[in-house]
Amino acid sequence: MKKPIVLTIAGSDISFTVTTDDYNAYLNEIMPDNKVAPAHNLVMRTVDTDHKEQLRGVLDNSPGASMQIAGLLTQQFAPAIEIAVKK
């Protein structure tokens, strides 16, 4: 699966394309003591080439931005589904 996602970040639209491989790699990289680097990797790996420098500027000047952006990307790529246990 491949999903284009556009986020408005600091007043500008920035385009991303997230694939199943990107999403799975992000989940596999997350460790109890390593969450920021996987988020940064997901964001930079999926941003469209023409927005990469603009995004770098945001990430350099906004601590925690990669975590926020990664959270939104994963929510849009794999939204929560309703699951219930049948008794």
Jmol script that loads the backbone (N, CA, C; Angstrom):
load data "model"
ATOM      1  N   MET A   1       0.842  -1.173   0.000  1.00  0.00           N
ATOM      2  CA  MET A   1       0.000   0.000   0.000  1.00  0.00           C
ATOM      3  C   MET A   1       0.889   1.238   0.000  1.00  0.00           C
ATOM      4  N   LYS A   2       0.456   2.254  -0.691  1.00  0.00           N
ATOM      5  CA  LYS A   2       1.184   3.510  -0.800  1.00  0.00           C
ATOM      6  C   LYS A   2       0.166   4.627  -0.643  1.00  0.00           C
ATOM      7  N   LYS A   3       0.407   5.531   0.321  1.00  0.00           N
ATOM      8  CA  LYS A   3      -0.596   6.556   0.590  1.00  0.00           C
ATOM      9  C   LYS A   3       0.037   7.943   0.614  1.00  0.00           C
ATOM     10  N   PRO A   4      -0.417   8.834  -0.282  1.00  0.00           N
ATOM     11  CA  PRO A   4       0.047  10.217  -0.218  1.00  0.00           C
ATOM     12  C   PRO A   4      -0.684  10.947   0.918  1.00  0.00           C
ATOM     13  N   ILE A   5       0.070  11.733   1.672  1.00  0.00           N
ATOM     14  CA  ILE A   5      -0.485  12.486   2.802  1.00  0.00           C
ATOM     15  C   ILE A   5       0.081  13.898   2.739  1.00  0.00           C
ATOM     16  N   VAL A   6      -0.784  14.899   2.858  1.00  0.00           N
ATOM     17  CA  VAL A   6      -0.344  16.286   2.885  1.00  0.00           C
ATOM     18  C   VAL A   6      -0.663  16.843   4.267  1.00  0.00           C
ATOM     19  N   LEU A   7       0.367  17.363   4.934  1.00  0.00           N
ATOM     20  CA  LEU A   7       0.197  17.999   6.242  1.00  0.00           C
ATOM     21  C   LEU A   7       0.517  19.481   6.111  1.00  0.00           C
ATOM     22  N   THR A   8      -0.238  20.318   6.796  1.00  0.00           N
ATOM     23  CA  THR A   8       0.094  21.729   6.869  1.00  0.00           C
ATOM     24  C   THR A   8       0.939  21.908   8.118  1.00  0.00           C
ATOM     25  N   ILE A   9       2.207  22.259   7.903  1.00  0.00           N
ATOM     26  CA  ILE A   9       3.177  22.379   8.990  1.00  0.00           C
ATOM     27  C   ILE A   9       3.726  23.793   8.987  1.00  0.00           C
ATOM     28  N   ALA A  10       3.569  24.488  10.096  1.00  0.00           N
ATOM     29  CA  ALA A  10       4.037  25.871  10.217  1.00  0.00           C
ATOM     30  C   ALA A  10       3.503  26.725   9.068  1.00  0.00           C
ATOM     31  N   GLY A  11       2.250  26.506   8.695  1.00  0.00           N
ATOM     32  CA  GLY A  11       1.597  27.320   7.679  1.00  0.00           C
ATOM     33  C   GLY A  11       1.846  26.915   6.240  1.00  0.00           C
ATOM     34  N   SER A  12       2.634  25.861   6.000  1.00  0.00           N
ATOM     35  CA  SER A  12       2.926  25.418   4.634  1.00  0.00           C
ATOM     36  C   SER A  12       2.514  23.971   4.441  1.00  0.00           C
ATOM     37  N   ASP A  13       1.990  23.669   3.260  1.00  0.00           N
ATOM     38  CA  ASP A  13       1.641  22.286   2.937  1.00  0.00           C
ATOM     39  C   ASP A  13       2.905  21.518   2.574  1.00  0.00           C
ATOM     40  N   ILE A  14       3.092  20.378   3.220  1.00  0.00           N
ATOM     41  CA  ILE A  14       4.238  19.513   2.954  1.00  0.00           C
ATOM     42  C   ILE A  14       3.689  18.126   2.634  1.00  0.00           C
ATOM     43  N   SER A  15       4.133  17.567   1.513  1.00  0.00           N
ATOM     44  CA  SER A  15       3.624  16.287   1.027  1.00  0.00           C
ATOM     45  C   SER A  15       4.544  15.133   1.424  1.00  0.00           C
ATOM     46  N   PHE A  16       3.912  14.042   1.777  1.00  0.00           N
ATOM     47  CA  PHE A  16       4.599  12.809   2.147  1.00  0.00           C
ATOM     48  C   PHE A  16       3.970  11.668   1.356  1.00  0.00           C
ATOM     49  N   THR A  17       4.726  10.613   1.150  1.00  0.00           N
ATOM     50  CA  THR A  17       4.185   9.384   0.591  1.00  0.00           C
ATOM     51  C   THR A  17       4.663   8.247   1.490  1.00  0.00           C
ATOM     52  N   VAL A  18       3.720   7.646   2.192  1.00  0.00           N
ATOM     53  CA  VAL A  18       4.034   6.579   3.146  1.00  0.00           C
ATOM     54  C   VAL A  18       3.640   5.242   2.534  1.00  0.00           C
ATOM     55  N   THR A  19       4.552   4.282   2.628  1.00  0.00           N
ATOM     56  CA  THR A  19       4.274   2.930   2.136  1.00  0.00           C
ATOM     57  C   THR A  19       4.196   1.966   3.325  1.00  0.00           C
ATOM     58  N   THR A  20       3.722   0.788   3.047  1.00  0.00           N
ATOM     59  CA  THR A  20       3.665  -0.241   4.083  1.00  0.00           C
ATOM     60  C   THR A  20       5.069  -0.541   4.599  1.00  0.00           C
ATOM     61  N   ASP A  21       6.056  -0.585   3.714  1.00  0.00           N
ATOM     62  CA  ASP A  21       7.436  -0.830   4.145  1.00  0.00           C
ATOM     63  C   ASP A  21       7.943   0.277   5.066  1.00  0.00           C
ATOM     64  N   ASP A  22       7.628   1.549   4.749  1.00  0.00           N
ATOM     65  CA  ASP A  22       8.025   2.669   5.611  1.00  0.00           C
ATOM     66  C   ASP A  22       7.397   2.536   6.996  1.00  0.00           C
ATOM     67  N   TYR A  23       6.114   2.238   7.018  1.00  0.00           N
ATOM     68  CA  TYR A  23       5.375   2.105   8.275  1.00  0.00           C
ATOM     69  C   TYR A  23       5.940   0.963   9.112  1.00  0.00           C
ATOM     70  N   ASN A  24       6.162  -0.191   8.475  1.00  0.00           N
ATOM     71  CA  ASN A  24       6.697  -1.347   9.202  1.00  0.00           C
ATOM     72  C   ASN A  24       8.105  -1.086   9.712  1.00  0.00           C
ATOM     73  N   ALA A  25       8.937  -0.435   8.915  1.00  0.00           N
ATOM     74  CA  ALA A  25      10.303  -0.114   9.345  1.00  0.00           C
ATOM     75  C   ALA A  25      10.265   0.798  10.569  1.00  0.00           C
ATOM     76  N   TYR A  26       9.377   1.777  10.563  1.00  0.00           N
ATOM     77  CA  TYR A  26       9.226   2.680  11.705  1.00  0.00           C
ATOM     78  C   TYR A  26       8.872   1.895  12.964  1.00  0.00           C
ATOM     79  N   LEU A  27       7.886   1.021  12.871  1.00  0.00           N
ATOM     80  CA  LEU A  27       7.475   0.242  14.042  1.00  0.00           C
ATOM     81  C   LEU A  27       8.590  -0.679  14.526  1.00  0.00           C
ATOM     82  N   ASN A  28       9.322  -1.262  13.597  1.00  0.00           N
ATOM     83  CA  ASN A  28      10.409  -2.165  13.963  1.00  0.00           C
ATOM     84  C   ASN A  28      11.600  -1.442  14.584  1.00  0.00           C
ATOM     85  N   GLU A  29      11.796  -0.161  14.247  1.00  0.00           N
ATOM     86  CA  GLU A  29      12.921   0.606  14.785  1.00  0.00           C
ATOM     87  C   GLU A  29      12.671   1.140  16.198  1.00  0.00           C
ATOM     88  N   ILE A  30      11.407   1.275  16.581  1.00  0.00           N
ATOM     89  CA  ILE A  30      11.079   1.854  17.891  1.00  0.00           C
ATOM     90  C   ILE A  30      11.503   0.902  19.002  1.00  0.00           C
ATOM     91  N   MET A  31      12.261   1.434  19.944  1.00  0.00           N
ATOM     92  CA  MET A  31      12.720   0.688  21.115  1.00  0.00           C
ATOM     93  C   MET A  31      12.366   1.515  22.354  1.00  0.00           C
ATOM     94  N   PRO A  32      12.339   0.906  23.522  1.00  0.00           N
ATOM     95  CA  PRO A  32      12.004   1.664  24.730  1.00  0.00           C
ATOM     96  C   PRO A  32      12.882   2.899  24.945  1.00  0.00           C
ATOM     97  N   ASP A  33      14.142   2.821  24.527  1.00  0.00           N
ATOM     98  CA  ASP A  33      15.042   3.954  24.739  1.00  0.00           C
ATOM     99  C   ASP A  33      15.390   4.670  23.436  1.00  0.00           C
ATOM    100  N   ASN A  34      14.615   4.423  22.369  1.00  0.00           N
ATOM    101  CA  ASN A  34      14.913   5.036  21.077  1.00  0.00           C
ATOM    102  C   ASN A  34      13.621   5.263  20.303  1.00  0.00           C
ATOM    103  N   LYS A  35      13.034   6.442  20.482  1.00  0.00           N
ATOM    104  CA  LYS A  35      11.799   6.775  19.779  1.00  0.00           C
ATOM    105  C   LYS A  35      11.971   7.951  18.828  1.00  0.00           C
ATOM    106  N   VAL A  36      12.862   8.870  19.156  1.00  0.00           N
ATOM    107  CA  VAL A  36      13.019  10.081  18.350  1.00  0.00           C
ATOM    108  C   VAL A  36      13.668   9.766  17.006  1.00  0.00           C
ATOM    109  N   ALA A  37      14.732   8.991  16.999  1.00  0.00           N
ATOM    110  CA  ALA A  37      15.427   8.670  15.744  1.00  0.00           C
ATOM    111  C   ALA A  37      14.509   7.947  14.751  1.00  0.00           C
ATOM    112  N   PRO A  38      13.738   6.936  15.180  1.00  0.00           N
ATOM    113  CA  PRO A  38      12.826   6.298  14.228  1.00  0.00           C
ATOM    114  C   PRO A  38      11.780   7.270  13.673  1.00  0.00           C
ATOM    115  N   ALA A  39      11.288   8.188  14.510  1.00  0.00           N
ATOM    116  CA  ALA A  39      10.317   9.174  14.044  1.00  0.00           C
ATOM    117  C   ALA A  39      10.956  10.087  12.999  1.00  0.00           C
ATOM    118  N   HIS A  40      12.160  10.559  13.292  1.00  0.00           N
ATOM    119  CA  HIS A  40      12.883  11.416  12.347  1.00  0.00           C
ATOM    120  C   HIS A  40      13.125  10.668  11.030  1.00  0.00           C
ATOM    121  N   ASN A  41      13.536   9.405  11.129  1.00  0.00           N
ATOM    122  CA  ASN A  41      13.781   8.605   9.925  1.00  0.00           C
ATOM    123  C   ASN A  41      12.517   8.443   9.093  1.00  0.00           C
ATOM    124  N   LEU A  42      11.384   8.166   9.725  1.00  0.00           N
ATOM    125  CA  LEU A  42      10.122   8.019   9.002  1.00  0.00           C
ATOM    126  C   LEU A  42       9.772   9.309   8.270  1.00  0.00           C
ATOM    127  N   VAL A  43       9.870  10.411   8.976  1.00  0.00           N
ATOM    128  CA  VAL A  43       9.501  11.704   8.404  1.00  0.00           C
ATOM    129  C   VAL A  43      10.391  12.037   7.208  1.00  0.00           C
ATOM    130  N   MET A  44      11.694  11.877   7.364  1.00  0.00           N
ATOM    131  CA  MET A  44      12.620  12.218   6.276  1.00  0.00           C
ATOM    132  C   MET A  44      12.566  11.204   5.134  1.00  0.00           C
ATOM    133  N   ARG A  45      12.262   9.963   5.442  1.00  0.00           N
ATOM    134  CA  ARG A  45      12.188   8.912   4.421  1.00  0.00           C
ATOM    135  C   ARG A  45      10.946   9.084   3.546  1.00  0.00           C
ATOM    136  N   THR A  46       9.882   9.671   4.096  1.00  0.00           N
ATOM    137  CA  THR A  46       8.611   9.719   3.369  1.00  0.00           C
ATOM    138  C   THR A  46       8.269  11.086   2.793  1.00  0.00           C
ATOM    139  N   VAL A  47       8.999  12.138   3.180  1.00  0.00           N
ATOM    140  CA  VAL A  47       8.697  13.467   2.646  1.00  0.00           C
ATOM    141  C   VAL A  47       9.028  13.495   1.157  1.00  0.00           C
ATOM    142  N   ASP A  48       8.180  14.152   0.382  1.00  0.00           N
ATOM    143  CA  ASP A  48       8.438  14.276  -1.045  1.00  0.00           C
ATOM    144  C   ASP A  48       9.691  15.124  -1.262  1.00  0.00           C
ATOM    145  N   THR A  49      10.452  14.791  -2.275  1.00  0.00           N
ATOM    146  CA  THR A  49      11.754  15.404  -2.532  1.00  0.00           C
ATOM    147  C   THR A  49      11.694  16.926  -2.584  1.00  0.00           C
ATOM    148  N   ASP A  50      10.663  17.488  -3.227  1.00  0.00           N
ATOM    149  CA  ASP A  50      10.598  18.943  -3.350  1.00  0.00           C
ATOM    150  C   ASP A  50      10.281  19.652  -2.039  1.00  0.00           C
ATOM    151  N   HIS A  51       9.926  18.936  -0.992  1.00  0.00           N
ATOM    152  CA  HIS A  51       9.637  19.550   0.312  1.00  0.00           C
ATOM    153  C   HIS A  51      10.694  19.227   1.369  1.00  0.00           C
ATOM    154  N   LYS A  52      11.709  18.458   0.980  1.00  0.00           N
ATOM    155  CA  LYS A  52      12.688  17.962   1.957  1.00  0.00           C
ATOM    156  C   LYS A  52      13.441  19.094   2.668  1.00  0.00           C
ATOM    157  N   GLU A  53      13.930  20.076   1.941  1.00  0.00           N
ATOM    158  CA  GLU A  53      14.681  21.180   2.561  1.00  0.00           C
ATOM    159  C   GLU A  53      13.787  22.020   3.467  1.00  0.00           C
ATOM    160  N   GLN A  54      12.577  22.261   3.026  1.00  0.00           N
ATOM    161  CA  GLN A  54      11.614  23.017   3.837  1.00  0.00           C
ATOM    162  C   GLN A  54      11.345  22.282   5.155  1.00  0.00           C
ATOM    163  N   LEU A  55      11.167  20.983   5.079  1.00  0.00           N
ATOM    164  CA  LEU A  55      10.923  20.184   6.280  1.00  0.00           C
ATOM    165  C   LEU A  55      12.143  20.186   7.189  1.00  0.00           C
ATOM    166  N   ARG A  56      13.335  20.088   6.616  1.00  0.00           N
ATOM    167  CA  ARG A  56      14.562  20.137   7.430  1.00  0.00           C
ATOM    168  C   ARG A  56      14.607  21.410   8.270  1.00  0.00           C
ATOM    169  N   GLY A  57      14.218  22.529   7.675  1.00  0.00           N
ATOM    170  CA  GLY A  57      14.186  23.797   8.402  1.00  0.00           C
ATOM    171  C   GLY A  57      13.239  23.741   9.590  1.00  0.00           C
ATOM    172  N   VAL A  58      12.090  23.134   9.395  1.00  0.00           N
ATOM    173  CA  VAL A  58      11.117  22.995  10.493  1.00  0.00           C
ATOM    174  C   VAL A  58      11.702  22.115  11.588  1.00  0.00           C
ATOM    175  N   LEU A  59      12.271  20.979  11.212  1.00  0.00           N
ATOM    176  CA  LEU A  59      12.802  20.044  12.200  1.00  0.00           C
ATOM    177  C   LEU A  59      13.976  20.643  12.966  1.00  0.00           C
ATOM    178  N   ASP A  60      14.814  21.429  12.286  1.00  0.00           N
ATOM    179  CA  ASP A  60      15.968  22.057  12.941  1.00  0.00           C
ATOM    180  C   ASP A  60      15.560  23.106  13.968  1.00  0.00           C
ATOM    181  N   ASN A  61      14.398  23.733  13.766  1.00  0.00           N
ATOM    182  CA  ASN A  61      13.972  24.831  14.637  1.00  0.00           C
ATOM    183  C   ASN A  61      12.832  24.487  15.586  1.00  0.00           C
ATOM    184  N   SER A  62      12.374  23.245  15.560  1.00  0.00           N
ATOM    185  CA  SER A  62      11.223  22.863  16.380  1.00  0.00           C
ATOM    186  C   SER A  62      11.477  21.540  17.084  1.00  0.00           C
ATOM    187  N   PRO A  63      12.006  21.576  18.300  1.00  0.00           N
ATOM    188  CA  PRO A  63      12.227  20.318  19.029  1.00  0.00           C
ATOM    189  C   PRO A  63      10.921  19.528  19.154  1.00  0.00           C
ATOM    190  N   GLY A  64      10.989  18.260  18.895  1.00  0.00           N
ATOM    191  CA  GLY A  64       9.809  17.402  19.016  1.00  0.00           C
ATOM    192  C   GLY A  64       8.941  17.354  17.770  1.00  0.00           C
ATOM    193  N   ALA A  65       9.262  18.158  16.769  1.00  0.00           N
ATOM    194  CA  ALA A  65       8.422  18.193  15.567  1.00  0.00           C
ATOM    195  C   ALA A  65       8.379  16.841  14.866  1.00  0.00           C
ATOM    196  N   SER A  66       9.514  16.151  14.815  1.00  0.00           N
ATOM    197  CA  SER A  66       9.521  14.859  14.115  1.00  0.00           C
ATOM    198  C   SER A  66       8.576  13.871  14.790  1.00  0.00           C
ATOM    199  N   MET A  67       8.485  13.920  16.115  1.00  0.00           N
ATOM    200  CA  MET A  67       7.569  13.025  16.836  1.00  0.00           C
ATOM    201  C   MET A  67       6.106  13.367  16.499  1.00  0.00           C
ATOM    202  N   GLN A  68       5.795  14.655  16.468  1.00  0.00           N
ATOM    203  CA  GLN A  68       4.432  15.077  16.152  1.00  0.00           C
ATOM    204  C   GLN A  68       4.044  14.701  14.727  1.00  0.00           C
ATOM    205  N   ILE A  69       4.962  14.946  13.789  1.00  0.00           N
ATOM    206  CA  ILE A  69       4.688  14.654  12.387  1.00  0.00           C
ATOM    207  C   ILE A  69       4.556  13.151  12.173  1.00  0.00           C
ATOM    208  N   ALA A  70       5.462  12.369  12.755  1.00  0.00           N
ATOM    209  CA  ALA A  70       5.396  10.905  12.627  1.00  0.00           C
ATOM    210  C   ALA A  70       4.079  10.381  13.189  1.00  0.00           C
ATOM    211  N   GLY A  71       3.633  10.951  14.306  1.00  0.00           N
ATOM    212  CA  GLY A  71       2.359  10.533  14.887  1.00  0.00           C
ATOM    213  C   GLY A  71       1.196  10.755  13.934  1.00  0.00           C
ATOM    214  N   LEU A  72       1.178  11.923  13.287  1.00  0.00           N
ATOM    215  CA  LEU A  72       0.099  12.214  12.334  1.00  0.00           C
ATOM    216  C   LEU A  72       0.194  11.331  11.093  1.00  0.00           C
ATOM    217  N   LEU A  73       1.422  11.110  10.616  1.00  0.00           N
ATOM    218  CA  LEU A  73       1.582  10.249   9.440  1.00  0.00           C
ATOM    219  C   LEU A  73       1.085   8.835   9.714  1.00  0.00           C
ATOM    220  N   THR A  74       1.436   8.289  10.882  1.00  0.00           N
ATOM    221  CA  THR A  74       1.008   6.915  11.183  1.00  0.00           C
ATOM    222  C   THR A  74      -0.499   6.844  11.405  1.00  0.00           C
ATOM    223  N   GLN A  75      -1.075   7.889  12.001  1.00  0.00           N
ATOM    224  CA  GLN A  75      -2.535   7.905  12.180  1.00  0.00           C
ATOM    225  C   GLN A  75      -3.257   7.932  10.843  1.00  0.00           C
ATOM    226  N   GLN A  76      -2.731   8.706   9.902  1.00  0.00           N
ATOM    227  CA  GLN A  76      -3.367   8.800   8.588  1.00  0.00           C
ATOM    228  C   GLN A  76      -3.126   7.546   7.747  1.00  0.00           C
ATOM    229  N   PHE A  77      -1.952   6.956   7.882  1.00  0.00           N
ATOM    230  CA  PHE A  77      -1.636   5.764   7.096  1.00  0.00           C
ATOM    231  C   PHE A  77      -2.394   4.548   7.605  1.00  0.00           C
ATOM    232  N   ALA A  78      -2.430   4.369   8.907  1.00  0.00           N
ATOM    233  CA  ALA A  78      -3.073   3.192   9.503  1.00  0.00           C
ATOM    234  C   ALA A  78      -4.036   3.648  10.596  1.00  0.00           C
ATOM    235  N   PRO A  79      -5.191   4.170  10.202  1.00  0.00           N
ATOM    236  CA  PRO A  79      -6.138   4.644  11.211  1.00  0.00           C
ATOM    237  C   PRO A  79      -6.633   3.503  12.098  1.00  0.00           C
ATOM    238  N   ALA A  80      -7.017   3.862  13.300  1.00  0.00           N
ATOM    239  CA  ALA A  80      -7.527   2.869  14.246  1.00  0.00           C
ATOM    240  C   ALA A  80      -8.795   2.228  13.684  1.00  0.00           C
ATOM    241  N   ILE A  81      -8.914   0.943  13.897  1.00  0.00           N
ATOM    242  CA  ILE A  81     -10.131   0.233  13.494  1.00  0.00           C
ATOM    243  C   ILE A  81     -10.780  -0.320  14.756  1.00  0.00           C
ATOM    244  N   GLU A  82     -12.073  -0.502  14.680  1.00  0.00           N
ATOM    245  CA  GLU A  82     -12.791  -1.021  15.834  1.00  0.00           C
ATOM    246  C   GLU A  82     -12.635  -2.540  15.876  1.00  0.00           C
ATOM    247  N   ILE A  83     -12.155  -3.025  17.000  1.00  0.00           N
ATOM    248  CA  ILE A  83     -11.964  -4.469  17.186  1.00  0.00           C
ATOM    249  C   ILE A  83     -12.581  -4.849  18.521  1.00  0.00           C
ATOM    250  N   ALA A  84     -13.342  -5.909  18.535  1.00  0.00           N
ATOM    251  CA  ALA A  84     -13.959  -6.377  19.768  1.00  0.00           C
ATOM    252  C   ALA A  84     -13.750  -7.885  19.890  1.00  0.00           C
ATOM    253  N   VAL A  85     -13.647  -8.327  21.127  1.00  0.00           N
ATOM    254  CA  VAL A  85     -13.531  -9.752  21.395  1.00  0.00           C
ATOM    255  C   VAL A  85     -14.940 -10.314  21.541  1.00  0.00           C
ATOM    256  N   LYS A  86     -15.232 -11.344  20.787  1.00  0.00           N
ATOM    257  CA  LYS A  86     -16.549 -11.968  20.856  1.00  0.00           C
ATOM    258  C   LYS A  86     -16.552 -12.975  21.989  1.00  0.00           C
ATOM    259  N   LYS A  87     -17.540 -12.900  22.851  1.00  0.00           N
ATOM    260  CA  LYS A  87     -17.634 -13.816  23.982  1.00  0.00           C
ATOM    261  C   LYS A  87     -18.637 -14.892  23.724  1.00  0.00           C
TER     262      LYS A  87
END
end "model"
wireframe off; spacefill off
backbone 0.3
color backbone group
